[in-house]
């Protein structure tokens, strides 16, 4: 089974998004020595394929020289793990030289836009849209694949149709995030999207996606349909990520996920010490997340969707209770809502296709069939 290591060169970021919880203007920059230690650590850590995602903050602040050294170190030093790469960036600091380097290593880029310029800049800061789109043009010119994450907030949810149409009309693939409370935020709920609103949004986007299936890719809906079809989680929100996902901060500290980077109480170890899997699992954060897994097994035992939801994201679950395990991911009700809808539609389609449709309905009738849930479930990854 593959595992995932997020490399966070800095928590610094030049943008100033209103709801951001993952940046720190006083953050240091990762030294290349940390990457060398990552290579030594992972040489004997496990034998499975590894994906490295450069995250932040803004990872491009590390600069061209850092990536010119880091990428070959990881690719060649850990070739037996068949490393793959990804990078999450606002694209402001992307240069043609960086783009050419990323193209050489087949690195897909993830970026963020919250919709049309006016709405995006209201949430993410004046000038954000133009700077990101300038970087996007550089990425396209170098044949880099770019996917955009759109964060829906308690404000922007009222403009969901405008937002969807923006991505559709500009031929941009879409992945959505609900604005989330944070363990670091003094006012965590200001922009947060409620579970009820998020569930309704997912169903709305499911319908819009099916209407435009040949014109846009909506990754969340793809993943949710795959979860129901395969009966297992396909992205980190819906799997037991503990032990298969780690994040390395600028100073080499190891965390369970990039969302915890910079919080001392969630440090599992340091790459300089080359910790084993057992070492990390026996750390305080490792034990906490294992406790969460056991909590989910008990609390969600009767839930129809347990196998492919797994209680949602542990970070989301810890946030409302100041790091204590007292509940599952608060968006549980949203997940149930969309899983139920997908299951209902898939069942209806399968019954219809097997000749068990409505009484009196002519199964051989010549009528144009619109794409349905099964089209998404069977869509190649």
N, C-alpha and C positions, 0 to 999 in steps of 0.2 A: 504493500500500500504506500502510495506517495505521501510525502510530508512537505510542509510549507514553512519557510523561514522568511520573515519580513525583516528587511534591513532598513533601519531608520537612521540615515546619516546626520539628521538634525531635526529638532522639533521647531526650529525657526521657520518662518514663512513670511513672504512680503505682502501677502494679501491679508485682509482683515474681515473675514466673514462673520456676520452677526452671531451665528449659532455655533461657531467652531469651538471645539473643546480639545483639539489635538495639537495646538501650536504653543510655542514658548519662545518669545523674542530673545530671552537670555540663554537659549540653548547653545551648546558647543557644537562644533562640526566633527564628524567621525574622522579619525586618522586612518590611513590605509593599513596601519598595523593591526587594527581591529579586524579588517577583512582577512589579513594573513592568519590571525588567530581563529577566525571562523572556519577557514580551510582546514587548519590543523584539528580543530574540534570535531568537525563533521567527517573527517577521513575514516574514523572508526565508530562514529556515533550510531549509524544504522546503514543498511545496504539498499534501502528503497530510493526510488527517484525523488529528486528534490526540486521544488520551485522556489526561486528567490524573488520576492517582490520588494523593490525599493519604495519606501513609503516615507511619510513625514508627519507633520511639518511639510516642507517642500524639499524633496530629495535632490533637485537640480542645483540647489545652493552649494552642494558639495563640489561642483565644477567639473569641467572636462578632464582635467588631469586625474582626478579621483577615479572616474569611470574608465579612463584608459588603462589604469592599473588594476582596478577592482574586477572588471569583467573577465579578463584573461586569467587572473588568479583563481577565480571561482570556476570558470569553465574548464580550465586545464587541470587545476589542482584537485578538482572533484569530478573528473570526467567519468569515473566509475559509477557516479550517481546520476548520470545523464541530466545535468542541471538545465532547467528552463528558467527564463527570466520574464519579469513584468515590472512596470513602473507606474506609480500613481503621481500625477503632477498637475499643477495649474497651467503648465506650458509656457509661463511667462519667460523663463530662462532658457527655453529650448533654442539652440543655435543650429545652423546647418551642420557644423562639425559634430555636435552631440547626436543629431538626428542620423547622420551617416554611421556613427559608431553603433547606435542602437539598432539600425537596420542590419548591420553586419551580424549582430547577435540575435536577430529576429525577436526583438523585444516589443510586445504590444504596449501601448500607453493607455492608461485610464486618466480621464480628466473630469472636470466638474463644470456644469452649466445648469442654472436653475430655470432656463427658459429664455424668452425674449429679453433683449438688452435691458430695457427699463426695469423689468421685474428682477432679472438676475443681479443687476447692480444695486438695487434696493436692498437685497439680502446679502450680497457678497462684497459690496463696496464699489464706489465710483471708479470707472475705468477697467474693472475686472473683465468685462465681456470683450472689449477690444483687444486687450493684451492676450487673453486666452485664444481668441480667434486668429490672432497673428501667429501665435505658436502653432496652432492647428494647421495653418497654411504651410508652415515649414515642415511639419510632420508629413502632410500629404505629399509635398514635393519630393520627399525621400521615401515614399511608399510605406510609411509606418501606419499600422492599424491603430486607430484611436476610437475608444468607446467613452461615452459621457455618462457620468452619474448626475442625476437630477435630485436634489434634496427638496422634498415637499415639506413645507412648514405649516403651522397653524394659520399663517397668512396666505401663502401661495396656493393652498388647497382650493381656494375659491376661484382660481384661474386654471384649473386642471385642463380644461378644453384648450385654452390658448397655449398652454405648455406642450400638450401632446401635439397640437398642430404645428408648433414651432419645430419640434424635432422631425416630424413627418415631412414638412415642406422643405427643410434644409438637408434632408437625406442623412440624418444623424441617428445612429443607434442609441438606444436609451436603456439605462439601468436606473432604478429609482431607489432612494433612501428616504425613510421618514426621518425628520429632524428628531434627535434623541436627547434625552436628559444625559448629564455627565456626572461622574464621580468628582470632577474637579470644579464644577460650576456652582456659584453661589445662588444662581437663579435658574436651575436646570430646566424648568418647565416653560420658560418664556416662549420659545419657538416650537416646542415639541408637538408632534402630531398625535392626537388621541388614537387609541386602538380602534374605536368605532369609525373614525374618519379614514384611517389607514385601510381597514377592511373594505369600506365602500369604494375607496380609490382603486384598490386592486381589482375589484370586480368591474369597475368602470374601464380600467385600462385593458382588462381581458377582452371586453367587448370591442373596444377600439382597435386592439391588436388583431382580432379575428377579422375585422372589417378591412384591415390594411396589411394583411399578413405578407404580401409580396413587396411591400414598400418600406418596411421598418422591422428592426429586430428589438424586441423588448425582453431583455435578458431575465428579469425577475420572473415574468410569466412563463418563459421557457423552463426555468429551474423549478418553479412550483408544479408545473404539469409533469415534469420528469419525476419529481418526488412522488407524486401520486401513482404514476405509471410503474415505477421501479420499486415502490414501497420502501425507499430509503432516501435519506437526505443527499442532495447533490451540491450544496454550497455550505459554507461554514456556519451559517445561522441555524441550519437544520441537521447538524451532525455532532457527534461527540468529538469536538475538535481537540480536547485535552490530550496532550501527548503527541499530536500530529501537527500542531501549529505552534510556532514560537516567534518572538520578535526580539531583535537585537538593537539596543539603543546606542546612541553616539559613543558612550563610554565602554561598550561591550557587555553591559548588563543584559541578561536574558529575562524576558517576560512571557506570559502565556499568549499575548496578542499585542498588536501595535496599539490598541486602545488603552493599554495599561502603561505604556512607556512613559517614564519620567516619574512614576509613583513608586517610591521606595518600598512600600509595603508589599508590592507585587513582584519584586525582583526574585527570580528563581535561582540565579547563579550568574557567572560571568564567563564569557568565551575564553578568557585567558586561563581559566582553570580546567577547561575541556571536560565539563561535567558529563556524566553518563545519563542515560534515560532514567535510571533509578534515582540518581542524585536529584534530578529535576522534579521527579514525581514526589520525592520525599521533602521537598521544600514546602514552606508554608502556603504559597499560592498553589502549588501542585496539589497539596492535600485539600485545600479549599475547593478547587474545581472538581476533584474527585468526589468530594462531599456533595457538590451540586448535582453531579451525575446520579448519585444514589438518591438524592432528594427527588429528582425528576422521575426515576424509576418507581418511586413510591407514590408520589403525588399524582402522577399522570398515568398510572397503571391502567385505568379504565378508559383512557382516551383513545378514540379510533385512530388518531393520527400520530400516536407516540413514536412508532417506528421510523417515521420520516419527518418528524418535527424535533424530537428530543428536547422539548422545553424551550426551544429558541436559543437566543444568544445568552451565554452566561454573564457577560458584561452588562447587558440590558437588565438581567435579573438582579444583579447585585446593586445596581445604581439606586433604585428607590429606597433601599434599606441600608445605605451607607456602608456597603461592602459585606453585609450579612446575608445569609441564605434564608429568606423568608417567603420566597415566591419564585415563580418562573418568569420568563420574559413577559413584560407587561403587554406586549403586542400579541399575546396568546389568542385573544378573542379575534383579532384580525386574521391570524393564521388559520384558525378554525373556520372562519367565514369563507375564505378563499379556497381552502382545501375541500370544504363541503360543496361549494359551487362547482369546482372542477370535477369532483367525483360524481355529482348529480348529472352533469352534462355528459361526461364520458359514458356513464351507464346508459343514458338515454340513446346516445349515438350507437353504442354496441348492440342494444336491443333492436334498434331500427335497422341496422345493417344486417342483422341475423334473420330478418324477416318477421320479427316480433313487434312490429310497429303498431300503429293505431288500427283498430278493427275497421275494416272497410277501405283501408288505404291500399292503393295499388303499388306494390313494391317495384313494379317494372315501369312505373310512370316516368316519362322522359322529362325530367325537370333538373334545372341547374342546381347543383348542391354547393352550398357555401362552405368554406373551410370551417372545420369544427375543432373541438378540443383534441381529438385524436391526431389531427395534423400537427399540433404542437407537441404532443406526447411522443410521436414517432420522428420528430424533426432531428436530423443529425446534430450532434453536439459541436 
